[in-house]
Each structure stands twice: as C-alpha cells, then as structure tokens.
Amino acid sequence: MPVEKEAEMSAFERKRIENIAANRAILTDISTTAKRIIPDKKPVAKSTPNRKPRAEPVKREPTRPTRASSRLAGLEADSEDLKRRMAIDIENDIAKSKTKRMRFNEDLALGDVVVEGGKWGRGMDGLKSIVRGAEPGIRTFTEEDVKETTDKSLKDLRLRMGALKLYEHWVPNDIKITPQRVYSLGFHPTEEKPIVFAGDKEGAVGVFDGSQTAPELDDDDETARQPDPVISAFKTHARTITSFVFSPTQANTVYSSSYDSTIRAMDLDKGVSVQVFSPSDETDDMPLSALDMAVSEPNLLFFSTLDGGVGRYDIRAPRSEEIWMLSEQKIGGFSLHPLHPHLITTASLDRTMKIWDLRKIVGKADMQHPVLLGEHESRLSVSHASWSAGGHVATTSYDDTIKIYNFSDASTWKTGHDIGPKAMEPAHRINHNNQTGRWVTILKPQWQKRPNDGIQKFVIANMNRFVDVFASDGSQLAQLDGEGITAVPAVAQFHPTLDWVSGGNGSGKLCLWT
C-alpha cells in the first residue's frame, strides 16, 4: 500500500511552535538571571522511596513586573526586537532585586538635579478613599459648633482660625509640588510670604512660593490657558524624604532626612545640597524616620530610625554620632521639647509614647541610652509624638485617637525625674479616624512651634479631606476646607509663627490656607 506524504505544516501549527520556542527562551533567561541573583541552594538529600519527601521552604524572589506576551506584540521567536526586549526585562529584574541601600554621597548642585516639569502629570488625581470610616466631604466640625460656643475667647479663636482661606490663584490640583506622594512638609520661617517645602516618596523636593499670583486672562481669547504655578523641584535624596528642619541661625539652610540613611543640607543661596550625615559604615542601611533640631543648639541634629533608635549628631565633628536603641520596634516619630531640648518624646510601633532625659545617660557601651522618665501604652501602635512649647505632647495612634498629655511643669523637672504613671495618663482624648491604609501618608499632629498669639495649637489631616486644628486643651478650633480638594491632605504643617497651614496629598498636590 503506498505511503501518503506527510501533510504540509499549517501556518497555525508553525506559529504555535514558534511561540513555544519563544516562551522557552524567556524562561531560560529568567532562570539564568535568578541563579545570578540568588545563590544556589545546597542539594537536598533524597529520602527513601517509601517515604514522601518533606517539602523544603521556598525562598521567594521579590515580585517582578509582569512581562507582556511576545505573541500578542507580534514578535518572532528569533527577532532582534524580542532579544532586545528580553535583555531589558533581565536588567529590570536585576535592578528590582538589588538592595535599596542607595544614597547620594556626593554634593549636589541643585541646578543639575532639577526634577523637570512643574506639573508632573496627573498622577493620582481624584484619589478615592477606600479606607474604613472615611466619608469624603462630610464635616465633623461645623458652623453650628462655632455658633454654640459659649466661651467668648474660644469662640473668637474659632472664628479667626475658621476664616483661613484656601489659596485662590490656583486650585490644589494645579499645584503639583512633588512628582510622587507627599511624605513631609516644611514651612520656611520667614513671615514675608508663605514658602512651602515638600518631600516625596522617591526623594524629590518641591518648593512653592505662596505669594505667586496667576495672570488675568483675556476674556476675548477663547484659547487662552492659565499658566501653571512656578515650582522649584530637585532630586536630593535617593529614597523617601521624612522631615525638614530649618536652621535657626542660617535662614537659607534647610536640613532634610530620608529613608536613604542620610541627612542633607540644602543651601538656598549657593544652590547646593550637601550630605552632612550618613552611617559611619557606608554599607549600613539605617532609614531615618524623623529629624529635629533645638533652637538653642543649632549645631546638633537629632534623628530617629526605623529600627528603634534615636541619634544625636554634631555637624561640627564628622563621625560624631551617638545612637541609642530606645525600642525593639520602629520609631515612627519623635520630637524635642522646644524650650527644654534635653527632653525627648518618642512614638513607636510597640504601642508606647515615652519621654527621655538626655541629661542623664545610663548603661554601658552599646546599651547606653538616656534615662526613661515615663511611658504610656496605647491599644495600638503610636505614629507620632510631638512636643509643644507649652509642654504638651500630642500623639496619634491606630486606635483612632489623638491623645494630648499635659507636662506643663516640665521646666521644674530635676535630672532623671520620675513622672509617674498617673501623670503619664492623657489629659485629653479625641476620637479621630487615623486609618490611613496603604495609599495615604500616616497622619501626624504638628504643633505651631512659636505662635505669635501665644496659643498652643496643632494641625492634623482629616480622612474626610479636611485639615483639623486643635488647641492644647482638646478643643477643636477649625476644620479647613475649600473648593477643588480631591484627596486627603494627609501631611499637614503649621507655619512656626503665623496662622498659615499647608497640606500635601498622595498625588503630590498642595493645599495652602492663609
């Protein structure tokens, strides 16, 4: 019987085989890359045939970007486009898996590190709150609360703070002060005009001059478009910027701390950014969570770390840092008493707010630390602890409270003073939604450092897209709002002396009330 000739391969079958070859090539390169990134494991001894082998724990690689299909992209298995694409994917894999211990060790000329563009693109405009309990636009403090105030001085203060108006020349969505989510804000102490500094999650600094005015447009020109506000922006850190501190003796020097383990000084006159602190061991990864400086000691920088430490560094003496391990868990925020900077308060993931006295250091060698004066434990983690000049400490916690502690007698404390558990109880508890979730920066109270009116007050963002203002006795003074606020202004900041308030959101946008 004659043998039939094998049917010719169809176009579909040929394409299927090519796709299989392309997929195998990609998998081979991924495997090769993984072997370069992760050391080979020791061979596992085989078990007896009658016993089921016990599974070894799987060491998972970091999540990598999903690759697009070469077939859908119309790339042939042996094409140059496919090879180039695979090479790019491998480089991306290696970059993603590298350690984040990166920082800018050299001095930076700000003119060379400008983040281009003033608007940054739309980013996360219209960020919708998906957090439990958030009700965008629903006020928790109203005009009725002000009208019903019987105390005249409190009513006058509420009327004054409630009269603050949102910056009118551009809506918040047009003031994109940083490319990514705002993590920190700082007001320049000048009283001539509001100048706001913002730091984002990727190390960019944005500077906005609140005295800018938008030019009037010609009503007859239908094509006329209002220009964007002028924003100066620089890439000064390699990772998230966590704090700004302004030198009390050099008006144009701004210090910033970062998760890249460094503190840098930006000289606004010379236009340079200089690294003033990094770990003594350059290989150490020591993310800095906060930064502070005492007015009376402008050469000493204090910082906290994500691994539970608080450090002191003298900028006049290189490699002079002292670091005290004050918690076994993350210290998310701390501050110095503005008038008595030997007193430090810390807020930790271990659910405590603690007060320490730097005048007395106890312990030996690596176990040295300031003496602990007192502590208070919350039901859940404490995000930040902030001293006022009047001796109050305000904290936020994930138990949905703001707690205000009254230590107005701190000026009388002797070295090593024992505060006692009763005095460590909060004087006021305020119910406040602090459930920021993944996409909103953690809410932190920030006091007005040197209020011209002498009244101790602080600001904190509200998950319903406002900024709340409270007095030291727990009274709410205002709930700031305005047209065009489309996301939570999670990072709120008071001007140190004037009643100016700023707020930054997850889109890198700025709100400013004056």
C-alpha positions as semicolon CSV with decimal commas, in nm:
position;residue;x (nm);y (nm);z (nm)
1;M;0,000;0,000;0,000
2;P;0,157;0,332;-0,096
3;V;0,254;0,560;0,191
4;E;0,089;0,902;0,185
5;K;0,313;1,204;0,202
6;E;0,303;1,386;0,531
7;A;0,072;1,683;0,506
8;E;0,244;2,016;0,492
9;M;0,257;2,206;0,828
10;S;-0,019;2,463;0,853
11;A;0,057;2,828;0,924
12;F;-0,123;2,797;1,258
13;E;0,091;2,499;1,364
14;R;0,410;2,676;1,256
15;K;0,314;2,983;1,463
16;R;0,235;2,764;1,764
17;I;0,581;2,604;1,752
18;E;0,746;2,945;1,723
19;N;0,556;3,065;2,030
20;I;0,668;2,763;2,228
21;A;1,028;2,835;2,132
22;A;0,995;3,199;2,235
23;N;0,846;3,108;2,572
24;R;1,122;2,856;2,639
25;A;1,384;3,119;2,561
26;I;1,226;3,364;2,808
27;L;1,205;3,101;3,083
28;T;1,568;3,003;3,028
29;D;1,684;3,361;3,064
30;I;1,471;3,413;3,377
31;S;1,622;3,103;3,530
32;T;1,975;3,216;3,444
33;T;1,905;3,560;3,595
34;A;1,763;3,405;3,913
35;K;2,080;3,197;3,958
36;R;2,290;3,510;3,937
37;I;2,072;3,687;4,195
38;I;2,014;3,405;4,445
39;P;2,299;3,166;4,546
40;D;2,246;2,802;4,460
41;K;2,095;2,602;4,743
42;K;2,274;2,304;4,890
43;P;2,147;1,979;4,741
44;V;1,877;1,818;4,948
45;A;1,937;1,456;5,045
46;K;1,689;1,225;4,881
47;S;1,453;1,040;5,108
48;T;1,384;0,667;5,090
49;P;1,147;0,555;4,811
50;N;0,881;0,457;5,063
51;R;0,860;0,796;5,229
52;K;0,718;1,112;5,082
53;P;0,987;1,381;5,066
54;R;0,933;1,671;5,306
55;A;0,894;1,996;5,118
56;E;1,173;2,246;5,158
57;P;1,069;2,604;5,247
58;V;1,057;2,807;4,930
59;K;1,277;3,113;4,920
60;R;1,069;3,351;4,714
61;E;1,215;3,616;4,494
62;P;1,088;3,974;4,508
63;T;0,784;4,037;4,295
64;R;0,881;4,132;3,942
65;P;0,697;4,323;3,675
66;T;0,472;4,105;3,462
67;R;0,601;4,063;3,109
68;A;0,379;4,121;2,812
69;S;0,320;3,841;2,562
70;S;0,562;3,836;2,268
71;R;0,299;3,668;2,054
72;L;0,046;3,945;2,118
73;A;0,317;4,201;2,048
74;G;0,376;4,035;1,707
75;L;0,741;3,948;1,774
76;E;0,902;3,650;1,601
77;A;1,092;3,396;1,815
78;D;1,432;3,485;1,671
79;S;1,370;3,852;1,603
80;E;1,606;4,123;1,722
81;D;1,313;4,305;1,883
82;L;1,239;4,002;2,103
83;K;1,604;3,965;2,208
84;R;1,626;4,334;2,292
85;R;1,304;4,313;2,490
86;M;1,426;4,009;2,684
87;A;1,755;4,185;2,767
88;I;1,564;4,485;2,904
89;D;1,346;4,255;3,116
90;I;1,653;4,085;3,263
91;E;1,813;4,420;3,350
92;N;1,490;4,529;3,516
93;D;1,479;4,205;3,716
94;I;1,832;4,261;3,844
95;A;1,765;4,626;3,930
96;K;1,446;4,538;4,118
97;S;1,621;4,273;4,323
98;K;1,916;4,490;4,426
99;T;1,928;4,622;4,782
100;K;1,783;4,967;4,844
101;R;2,098;5,083;5,021
102;M;2,149;5,366;4,779
103;R;2,217;5,728;4,860
104;F;2,378;6,036;4,710
105;N;2,714;6,061;4,891
106;E;2,844;6,350;4,686
107;D;2,749;6,718;4,698
108;L;2,476;6,806;4,451
109;A;2,445;7,125;4,252
110;L;2,071;7,187;4,260
111;G;2,079;7,317;3,906
112;D;2,196;6,972;3,796
113;V;1,933;6,772;3,987
114;V;1,620;6,959;3,890
115;V;1,313;6,740;3,852
116;E;1,187;6,856;3,517
117;G;0,840;6,992;3,468
118;G;0,625;7,187;3,708
119;K;0,300;6,992;3,691
120;W;0,438;6,641;3,697
121;G;0,138;6,494;3,512
122;R;-0,192;6,392;3,656
123;G;-0,062;6,122;3,890
124;M;-0,322;6,005;4,139
125;D;-0,576;6,284;4,089
126;G;-0,915;6,207;4,228
127;L;-0,775;5,955;4,475
128;K;-1,080;5,775;4,609
129;S;-1,086;5,687;4,974
130;I;-1,123;5,313;5,022
131;V;-1,039;5,328;5,389
132;R;-1,283;5,219;5,654
133;G;-1,477;5,507;5,806
134;A;-1,371;5,780;5,562
135;E;-1,656;5,991;5,427
136;P;-1,513;6,249;5,185
137;G;-1,672;6,590;5,226
138;I;-1,866;6,505;5,546
139;R;-1,772;6,761;5,812
140;T;-1,706;6,655;6,170
141;F;-1,687;7,017;6,292
142;T;-1,944;7,266;6,161
143;E;-2,051;7,630;6,183
144;E;-2,311;7,522;6,438
145;D;-2,033;7,410;6,671
146;V;-1,885;7,759;6,647
147;K;-2,220;7,934;6,700
148;E;-2,294;7,725;7,009
149;T;-1,961;7,813;7,173
150;T;-2,034;7,999;7,496
151;D;-1,674;8,084;7,591
152;K;-1,605;8,418;7,420
153;S;-1,229;8,380;7,385
154;L;-1,269;8,028;7,242
155;K;-1,539;8,149;7,003
156;D;-1,319;8,435;6,883
157;L;-1,032;8,192;6,826
158;R;-1,258;7,954;6,636
159;L;-1,387;8,237;6,417
160;R;-1,032;8,352;6,343
161;M;-0,898;8,006;6,257
162;G;-1,211;7,917;6,061
163;A;-1,163;8,229;5,850
164;L;-0,846;8,094;5,691
165;K;-0,899;8,071;5,316
166;L;-0,764;7,825;5,064
167;Y;-0,509;7,976;4,824
168;E;-0,718;8,121;4,542
169;H;-0,489;8,170;4,244
170;W;-0,465;7,801;4,153
171;V;-0,679;7,509;4,270
172;P;-0,491;7,234;4,461
173;N;-0,493;7,003;4,157
174;D;-0,286;7,263;3,970
175;I;-0,024;7,295;4,246
176;K;0,168;6,972;4,196
177;I;0,457;7,034;4,429
178;T;0,621;6,687;4,401
179;P;0,615;6,412;4,138
180;Q;0,505;6,141;4,385
181;R;0,315;6,117;4,713
182;V;0,398;6,389;4,966
183;Y;0,560;6,241;5,279
184;S;0,684;6,556;5,453
185;L;0,621;6,931;5,455
186;G;0,808;7,228;5,597
187;F;0,726;7,599;5,619
188;H;1,017;7,837;5,579
189;P;1,012;8,053;5,897
190;T;1,001;8,383;5,705
191;E;0,688;8,589;5,771
192;E;0,717;8,785;5,447
193;K;0,539;8,522;5,240
194;P;0,439;8,156;5,267
195;I;0,714;7,933;5,127
196;V;0,642;7,560;5,147
197;F;0,891;7,274;5,108
198;A;0,764;6,925;5,029
199;G;0,942;6,589;5,015
200;D;0,804;6,287;4,832
201;K;0,838;5,908;4,846
202;E;1,121;5,896;4,591
203;G;1,347;6,169;4,728
204;A;1,233;6,476;4,533
205;V;1,200;6,818;4,698
206;G;0,944;7,069;4,572
207;V;0,934;7,437;4,674
208;F;0,627;7,657;4,629
209;D;0,609;8,034;4,677
210;G;0,259;8,113;4,806
211;S;0,287;8,479;4,709
212;Q;0,252;8,394;4,339
213;T;-0,050;8,532;4,158
214;A;-0,200;8,398;3,838
215;P;-0,211;8,645;3,549
216;E;-0,553;8,759;3,433
217;L;-0,663;8,602;3,106
218;D;-0,811;8,785;2,812
219;D;-1,183;8,708;2,813
220;D;-1,192;8,754;2,435
221;D;-0,927;8,489;2,377
222;E;-1,106;8,155;2,392
223;T;-0,778;7,965;2,351
224;A;-0,609;8,136;2,645
225;R;-0,497;7,899;2,918
226;Q;-0,382;7,991;3,265
227;P;-0,012;7,906;3,307
228;D;0,095;7,660;3,575
229;P;0,240;7,792;3,903
230;V;0,617;7,810;3,929
231;I;0,753;7,522;4,139
232;S;1,122;7,460;4,201
233;A;1,200;7,089;4,226
234;F;1,519;6,895;4,293
235;K;1,618;6,532;4,340
236;T;1,826;6,547;4,657
237;H;1,768;6,204;4,816
238;A;1,753;5,852;4,676
239;R;1,453;5,747;4,887
240;T;1,159;5,890;5,084
241;I;1,216;6,229;5,249
242;T;1,079;6,215;5,604
243;S;1,141;6,558;5,762
244;F;1,251;6,916;5,705
245;V;1,426;7,131;5,966
246;F;1,520;7,497;5,916
247;S;1,835;7,630;6,077
248;P;1,759;7,894;6,344
249;T;2,088;8,073;6,271
250;Q;2,116;8,039;5,891
251;A;1,788;8,137;5,728
252;N;1,873;7,980;5,392
253;T;1,983;7,639;5,519
254;V;1,729;7,357;5,511
255;Y;1,806;7,012;5,654
256;S;1,623;6,701;5,537
257;S;1,625;6,337;5,649
258;S;1,547;6,032;5,440
259;Y;1,499;5,658;5,425
260;D;1,826;5,655;5,229
261;S;2,002;5,686;5,570
262;T;2,129;6,040;5,517
263;I;2,075;6,395;5,635
264;R;2,145;6,664;5,376
265;A;2,169;7,042;5,400
266;M;2,030;7,250;5,115
267;D;2,192;7,593;5,084
268;L;1,941;7,815;4,908
269;D;2,195;8,091;4,849
270;K;2,467;7,878;4,693
271;G;2,227;7,639;4,523
272;V;2,388;7,322;4,654
273;S;2,279;7,020;4,857
274;V;2,548;6,878;5,087
275;Q;2,541;6,548;5,275
276;V;2,603;6,622;5,643
277;F;2,536;6,277;5,789
278;S;2,538;5,913;5,684
279;P;2,617;5,598;5,886
280;S;2,985;5,552;5,973
281;D;2,971;5,219;5,794
282;E;2,872;5,312;5,439
283;T;2,717;4,969;5,391
284;D;2,469;5,021;5,675
285;D;2,106;5,073;5,584
286;M;1,960;5,295;5,857
287;P;1,637;5,458;5,731
288;L;1,572;5,784;5,918
289;S;1,208;5,837;6,018
290;A;1,226;6,191;6,161
291;L;1,461;6,485;6,222
292;D;1,467;6,767;6,480
293;M;1,690;7,049;6,599
294;A;1,687;7,267;6,909
295;V;1,683;7,645;6,862
296;S;1,933;7,677;7,146
297;E;2,170;7,415;6,996
298;P;2,175;7,475;6,619
299;N;2,479;7,253;6,562
300;L;2,315;6,937;6,700
301;L;2,088;6,724;6,482
302;F;1,862;6,461;6,636
303;F;1,706;6,182;6,436
304;S;1,505;5,861;6,479
305;T;1,536;5,536;6,287
306;L;1,302;5,266;6,166
307;D;1,486;5,006;6,371
308;G;1,407;5,175;6,705
309;G;1,700;5,413;6,752
310;V;1,738;5,782;6,831
311;G;2,060;5,954;6,738
312;R;2,247;6,277;6,807
313;Y;2,499;6,424;6,563
314;D;2,719;6,731;6,590
315;I;2,764;6,879;6,242
316;R;3,092;7,038;6,353
317;A;3,251;6,699;6,429
318;P;3,235;6,439;6,148
319;R;3,157;6,082;6,258
320;S;3,043;6,205;6,598
321;E;2,707;6,034;6,604
322;E;2,565;5,874;6,915
323;I;2,280;5,630;6,859
324;W;2,069;5,491;7,141
325;M;1,842;5,194;7,085
326;L;1,522;5,301;7,262
327;S;1,278;5,049;7,119
328;E;1,285;4,697;6,977
329;Q;1,046;4,816;6,707
330;K;1,012;5,107;6,466
331;I;1,014;5,462;6,600
332;G;0,789;5,641;6,355
333;G;0,823;5,986;6,506
334;F;0,985;6,183;6,786
335;S;1,043;6,543;6,888
336;L;1,242;6,766;7,124
337;H;1,078;6,995;7,378
338;P;1,117;7,339;7,206
339;L;1,223;7,512;7,530
340;H;1,390;7,222;7,711
341;P;1,558;7,017;7,434
342;H;1,705;6,769;7,680
343;L;1,354;6,618;7,689
344;I;1,270;6,383;7,401
345;T;0,943;6,208;7,333
346;T;0,922;5,902;7,106
347;A;0,634;5,719;6,938
348;S;0,677;5,355;6,848
349;L;0,524;5,057;6,679
350;D;0,546;4,889;7,021
351;R;0,234;5,098;7,114
352;T;0,415;5,333;7,352
353;M;0,481;5,703;7,389
354;K;0,791;5,756;7,603
355;I;0,974;6,056;7,749
356;W;1,352;6,053;7,790
357;D;1,600;6,285;7,963
358;L;1,927;6,348;7,776
359;R;2,092;6,499;8,082
360;K;2,149;6,152;8,220
361;I;2,284;5,866;8,010
362;V;2,269;5,520;8,167
363;G;2,401;5,178;8,062
364;K;2,733;5,077;7,914
365;A;2,879;5,056;7,563
366;D;2,610;4,972;7,304
367;M;2,347;4,955;7,580
368;Q;2,377;5,324;7,669
369;H;2,062;5,535;7,649
370;P;1,902;5,844;7,806
371;V;1,716;5,779;8,128
372;L;1,347;5,695;8,079
373;L;1,119;5,934;8,271
374;G;0,784;5,776;8,188
375;E;0,578;5,592;7,929
376;H;0,218;5,542;7,827
377;E;0,087;5,247;7,629
378;S;-0,193;5,271;7,374
379;R;-0,408;4,988;7,246
380;L;-0,240;5,001;6,903
381;S;0,080;5,148;6,757
382;V;0,162;5,517;6,809
383;S;0,251;5,703;6,488
384;H;0,400;6,027;6,617
385;A;0,467;6,222;6,936
386;S;0,508;6,598;6,918
387;W;0,610;6,847;7,192
388;S;0,455;7,193;7,211
389;A;0,637;7,493;7,354
390;G;0,382;7,492;7,637
391;G;0,485;7,144;7,748
392;H;0,209;6,936;7,587
393;V;0,266;6,618;7,389
394;A;0,020;6,525;7,112
395;T;0,016;6,174;6,968
396;T;-0,176;5,988;6,701
397;S;-0,243;5,618;6,726
398;Y;-0,405;5,348;6,518
399;D;-0,661;5,309;6,797
400;D;-0,829;5,610;6,628
401;T;-0,745;5,865;6,893
402;I;-0,544;6,181;6,932
403;K;-0,405;6,195;7,285
404;I;-0,285;6,516;7,450
405;Y;-0,060;6,487;7,756
406;N;-0,003;6,784;7,988
407;F;0,356;6,823;8,106
408;S;0,342;7,199;8,158
409;D;0,555;7,157;8,473
410;A;0,845;7,008;8,271
411;S;1,061;7,313;8,341
412;T;1,072;7,210;8,708
413;W;1,180;6,850;8,650
414;K;1,512;6,754;8,802
415;T;1,754;6,527;8,616
416;G;1,606;6,177;8,597
417;H;1,267;6,294;8,729
418;D;1,015;6,008;8,764
419;I;0,693;6,132;8,603
420;G;0,482;5,853;8,748
421;P;0,201;5,651;8,586
422;K;-0,077;5,888;8,689
423;A;0,089;6,192;8,534
424;M;0,155;5,988;8,217
425;E;-0,217;5,946;8,153
426;P;-0,353;6,163;7,869
427;A;-0,524;6,484;7,978
428;H;-0,747;6,471;7,669
429;R;-0,853;6,201;7,423
430;I;-1,003;6,299;7,090
431;N;-1,177;6,047;6,866
432;H;-1,016;6,077;6,525
433;N;-1,005;5,842;6,225
434;N;-0,638;5,756;6,174
435;Q;-0,688;5,455;5,944
436;T;-0,483;5,579;5,651
437;G;-0,437;5,241;5,486
438;R;-0,181;5,184;5,212
439;W;-0,220;5,485;4,986
440;V;-0,243;5,775;5,233
441;T;0,058;5,902;5,428
442;I;0,035;5,841;5,805
443;L;-0,142;6,123;5,993
444;K;0,079;6,313;6,237
445;P;-0,003;6,610;6,465
446;Q;0,222;6,913;6,415
447;W;0,226;7,198;6,668
448;Q;0,276;7,563;6,583
449;K;0,626;7,599;6,728
450;R;0,633;7,968;6,827
451;P;0,278;8,106;6,790
452;N;0,267;8,484;6,777
453;D;-0,064;8,482;6,963
454;G;0,080;8,264;7,242
455;I;-0,193;8,000;7,198
456;Q;-0,067;7,641;7,170
457;K;-0,240;7,468;6,875
458;F;-0,168;7,193;6,626
459;V;-0,291;7,070;6,288
460;I;-0,365;6,719;6,166
461;A;-0,527;6,592;5,847
462;N;-0,880;6,456;5,846
463;M;-0,961;6,147;5,638
464;N;-1,273;6,322;5,506
465;R;-1,042;6,557;5,310
466;F;-1,003;6,839;5,560
467;V;-0,732;6,966;5,793
468;D;-0,832;6,987;6,160
469;V;-0,698;7,248;6,403
470;F;-0,698;7,171;6,778
471;A;-0,595;7,361;7,090
472;S;-0,386;7,211;7,371
473;D;-0,700;7,157;7,583
474;G;-0,850;6,932;7,315
475;S;-1,091;7,194;7,178
476;Q;-1,132;7,188;6,802
477;L;-1,070;7,531;6,658
478;A;-1,138;7,479;6,287
479;Q;-1,183;7,233;6,004
480;L;-1,016;7,378;5,698
481;D;-1,162;7,306;5,354
482;G;-1,203;7,464;5,012
483;E;-1,305;7,405;4,653
484;G;-1,103;7,157;4,447
485;I;-0,966;6,933;4,724
486;T;-0,998;6,586;4,570
487;A;-0,776;6,382;4,807
488;V;-0,681;6,367;5,174
489;P;-0,422;6,640;5,253
490;A;-0,258;6,381;5,478
491;V;0,064;6,568;5,555
492;A;-0,036;6,885;5,742
493;Q;0,201;7,154;5,867
494;F;0,168;7,481;6,063
495;H;0,384;7,784;5,995
496;P;0,602;7,825;6,307
497;T;0,464;8,169;6,399
498;L;0,174;8,273;6,170
499;D;-0,165;8,118;6,111
500;W;-0,070;7,963;5,777
501;V;-0,142;7,596;5,718
502;S;-0,036;7,362;5,437
503;G;-0,137;7,011;5,342
504;G;0,009;6,763;5,090
505;N;-0,166;6,461;4,940
506;G;-0,096;6,129;4,771
507;S;-0,089;6,291;4,427
508;G;0,189;6,533;4,515
509;K;-0,063;6,822;4,526
510;L;-0,053;7,109;4,775
511;C;-0,327;7,286;4,972
512;L;-0,240;7,619;5,135
513;W;-0,454;7,819;5,378
514;T;-0,369;8,177;5,477
